[in-house]
């Protein structure tokens, strides 16, 4: 059901991946990983939803352990805020959202979360940071236009931590891959960002990953990204 071929453009040390996946298998319930993810959620949302409990996390983790190591680690890296953004890397130049999002007040139809870092720090545009991409209307509109299933608005469902299912997990893994396929645009100054090109490259990378994991996507989106 899950192909063994690696996603093009991404390479990892198999020994490190195997060790990390072994740790994922060993930990469950009130594990260190649960505590780490809880802190990340509190940072992203400004609070921890009452629905996010150890039993729910263990159920999500049990599904993750049935996935191929490559995609499972992309999910875990997302949960632990390990997207290679300019904010996380503390780069001297912090980029705006690489997909051109200008939405600092509303997130894909959601009421603004008062504790959200973008709103709290008062930046004129969203920054290149996962705390933004979790809500980014531009990114999720692209994803929603590609996949055939409904993408959730609830951030915990987007993360696969509530209503956990393989579709949401694979969607998040494909988003992880697509972002890291375009992050090299930060090699040039922010003034040179071509958002139309970035959106096209993000779409192409997402579709490539979706094809490998068996996620259903629209053929029209493939034509549009060509």
N, C-alpha and C positions, 0 to 999 in steps of 0.2 A: 504493500500500500504506500510506503514511504520510500522514494528513490534513494539510492546510495550515492549518486553523483553529487560532487560539491557544487555550490553556487559559483559561477564564474566570477573572478575578480576578488574572491575572498579566500585567504589561506590562513590556517592556524596550525600550530604545533599539535599533532595528534595526541602526544603524551599529556600535554597540559589540558587539552579538551577532555581526554578520558578521565583524568584525575578530578577535574571540576564536575564532570557528570557523575562520577562515583560519589562525591560529596553530596550532590543533589539527591541521589538515591538514599543516602544514609539519613539525611535530615528531614524531619517532618514535625508537624504540630508546633509547639512553642520552641522552635529552633532559633539559632542565631539569625538565620536567613529571614525568618518571620519578623524578628525584631528590626532587622535592617530595612526590610521592605516597608514595615510600618512607619519608620522614620522618614523614608523617602515620600511616602504618601502624605504624611503630615506636612512635609515641605512643599509638595506640589499643590495640595488642596487647602492647606491651612488648618486642617483638622483630620481626624481619622474616622471614617464612617463606621457607625455601629455594626454594620453588616460584615465588616472585615474582621473576622475572628479566626483563631488558629484552625478550627475544623474546616472552614471554607478554604483557607490557604492550603491545608493538607489535601483537600479534594483537587484544587487547581494543580498542585504539585504532582498528584498521582496521575493526572492526565499528561502532564509534562514528561513524566518518566516513560510514557509510552511512545513519545516522539523520537525522531532521529536526534542524535546528540547535537548536531549543528544548529538546528532551529531551536531546540530546547535552550541552548546556551545564549542564543540571541534574545530569548524571552527573559532569562535570568539577568542578562546584562542590562536589559531595559528596566526591569524591576529595581535594579541596584544603581540606576542612573549612570550607566556606562556608555551612553552614546558619545561619540568623539566630537562634541560641539566645542566651539571657541570659548564658551563660558566655562564649561567643565575643565578645559585644558588651560584656563587662566591665560589665554593668549593676550599679547599686548594690544591687539586690535580685536575688539569684540564685534562680530558680524551681526547684522540683522537676520531675521528669518530668511533662510536661503531660498525660500519659495515665494518671497515677496509679500508675505502677509502683513497687513497694516492694522489688524484687529487687536487692539489692546483692551477693549471694553467688553465685548461679547465673544463667546467661543462657540461657534457652530450652533447658534440658537439658544445657548445656555445662559442663565443669569450669571453675571460676573461673580467669581469667587473672590471674596474680599481679601483673603490671605494670599492670593496668587502673587508670586514674585514680580511679574510684569506690572500688575496694577499697583503693587505696594511701592515699587521703586520709581515709578513715574517715568519710565523710558518712553520716548515719543513713538518708537516702533518696537514690536516684539523682537527679542534678541534670539540669537542662534543658541538655544538652550532647550533641553528636553522638557523643562517645565512649561515651555511654550508649545512644543510640538505635540505634547499630549492632548492639547486643546485646539491646535492650529486649524482654523477653518479651511485654509488653502490646502494643507496636506490631506485632511480628511475628505475634502471635496474631491480631490484627485483620486484617492483610494475608493471612495464611494462610486465614482464614475467607472471604475475598472472592475471591481468585484461584482458578482451576481447576488451575493447575500447582502442583507442589511447590516451596515456597520453601526455599532452602538454609539450613542451620544454620551452615556454615562462613562466617566473616565476609568472607573474600576473595571467595567466590562470591556473597555478598549484594551486594558492591560491583561484581560483574561482572569482577573481575580474575583470577579462575580459573574454568575451565569457562565461559568467556564465551559468552553467547547473548543474543538480543534479549529473551526473556522476563524474564531477570534484570535487564537494563538498564531495560526499561520499568517493571518493578516498583519499582526504585529511584527512577526519575524520578517515578512516581506518589506514592511515599512523600515525596519532596522537596516535591512540590506540596501534598500533604495536610498536612504539617507547617506549611508556610508559610501555609496557609489557616486555621490555628487559632492561630498565634502571637500574634494580637492579644489573646488572653485575658490576656496579660501586662500589659495596660493597667490591670488591677485588681490588688489585692494577692493574694499566694499563698493567703491564707485564704479567698478567694472562688472558688477554682477548683472548677468542677463537672466532675469527671472523667467522669461518665456522659455529660454533654452534649459534652465534648471528644471522647470516643470516637465519638459519633454524627457530629459534624461532620467528624472525621478520615475516617471511613468514607465519608461522602457525597462529600467532596472526592476521595478516592482513586478511588471508582467513577466520578466525573465525568471524571477524568484517564484512567482505564483505558478508558473508552468512546471517548475521542478518539484514543488511540494504537492502539486495536484489541486491547487485552489482554483475554483471555477471563476473565469473572468470573461468579460464581454469581448467578442471579436472586434467590435467597433472601436474599442479602446486600443487594440493592437494596431488597427489601421491609422488611428489618429496620432499615435506616437511614432509611426514610421517616418 
